[in-house]
Amino acid sequence: MIGLDDVSKTFNRTWDSVSRGWNHLVHRASNALTRFHPKDEDEAANAVRWGLLSADIYDDDDKVVVTLEAPGMSEADFDISVVDNVLYVKGEKRIEKEQTKGDYTVNERAYGYFERILPLGYDVDADSASASYKHGVLRIEVNKSEHHKRRKIEVK
């Protein structure tokens, strides 16, 4: 027969596992969560304060490429800089959609200032940075510094 002590131990092991998994998820996802700051304090009460701006960073031999999903924006909405091998992407998201079907009207709004801070993982040449925005994806390329460029070494 299973005793209360056995049930308690099983529950504690399960809870510890769930807790470790949750902490791992929060740690891995924390850089992807982006805080949105409404312009006006009146808007703050009803505003969504967190959002997910998915970003990928990858090594492309002589440069670092960053792609950031930011749909519904324009090129002028971004403020991008590279400081000490860290990429800063700031912007303001202003999306308003209204759709009427029959007796129903749907209003959707997403707005606020945001900032993503992305360590690039290499020494980079900030002056070489370039950015483009197409189909809701911001693409930023930054050349690596000379001493961080990859060179294949042949084994003899």
N, C-alpha and C positions, 0 to 999 in steps of 0.2 A: 504494500500500500504506500502511496506517495504522501509524504507528510508535508506539513505547512513549511517546514524548514527547506525542503527540496524545492517547493514552488517558489519560495522567496529567493533562493539562490538562482534558479532559472530566470526569474524575472529580473534580478539584478544584472545577470550576464547579458540578457537581451537589452536591457536599458543602457548598459555601458556600450554595447555595440552600436545601438541607434545614436547615442550621444557622440561617440567617436565619428561615426559617419556624418552626422549633421555638422560637427565642427570642421571636418575635412571639406565638406561642401561649401560652407560659409567661407573658409579660408581661400579655396580655389576660385570662388565666384566674386569675392569682395572687390577685386579690381575691375570687374565688369559692371558692377552696379554704379550708376551715375546719379548724383544728386541734382535735381532741377530746382532752381530758385525762382519763384514767381517775381515779376517786376514790382507789383503792388502788394502791400500787406493785406488789402481787402481780398485779393485773389488767393492768398495763401491758405485760407481756411478750406477752400474747395479744390485746391490744386493737388495733382499727383506729384509726390515729392521725390520719388525714385523711379528710375527707368533703366533699361538695359540697352546699352550701346555696345553691341558685339564688336570686338576688335581682334584682328589676327596680325601677328608680327612674325615675319620670316626673313631668313638670311638668303640673299640672292647674290652670292659670291662677293661682289665688290660693293654692295649696297644693302641697306636694311629697308624692307618694304612693309608698310603698315596699311591695312585696310580697316575701315571703320564703317559699320552700317549706321547711316543716319538719314532715313528716308524722309521725304517731304521738305527738304531744306534747299537752299540755293548756295552758290559759291560765296556770296557776300555774307552769309550767316556764320561763317567760321573765322576764328582767330587762332592761327597755328604758329607755334614757335618751338625751337629746339634750344635747350639750355642745359649745358653739362651732360650731354648724352641722354637727355630725357625729353620726350616729345610731349608738348602740352597742346591739347585740342580744346578750345573753348568755343562756345557758340550760343545762339539763341534759337530755340525751336518754337515756331509759331505755325500751327496747323489748325485750320478751322474747316470743317466739312458739314454741310447740311444737305440732307436728302429727305424728300417728301414722297411718300407712296400712299395713295389713298388718304385715309384719315390720320396717318402717322407721320410725324416729322422726327428725324433723328439728327441731333447736333453732336458732333464730336470735336473736341478741342484738346490739343496738347501744346503746352507752352512753358517756357521757362529757360533760364540760363543753365548751362551745364559746363563741366570741365572734366576731361579725362587726362590722367597723367600716366604716361607709358614709358618706363625705362627701356631703352633700346638694346642694352646688353653689349654694346660695342662703343669704342671711341668713334665718333662720326664727325664729318665735316658739315657743320650747321649751315654754312653758306651754300652748300650744294642741294639743300632740301627743295623739293618740288611737290606740288599737290595738284590733284585733279578730282573732279566730282562728277560721277555719271551713274544714272539709274539708282540713286539713293546710297551709293557707296563712295566714301571719301578714300582716296588712295594717296599715300604720302611715301615718297622715296627719298632716302638720305644716303649719300655715299659714305662708306667707311673711311676712316683715316688711313693714311698710307701704311702705317705699321700694323693695321688690322686686316689688310686685304689678304685673301687666301692665296697661297702659292703651293702648287703640287710639287712634292719632292720625290724624285724617283729613287728607288732603292736599288743599289748596285750590288 
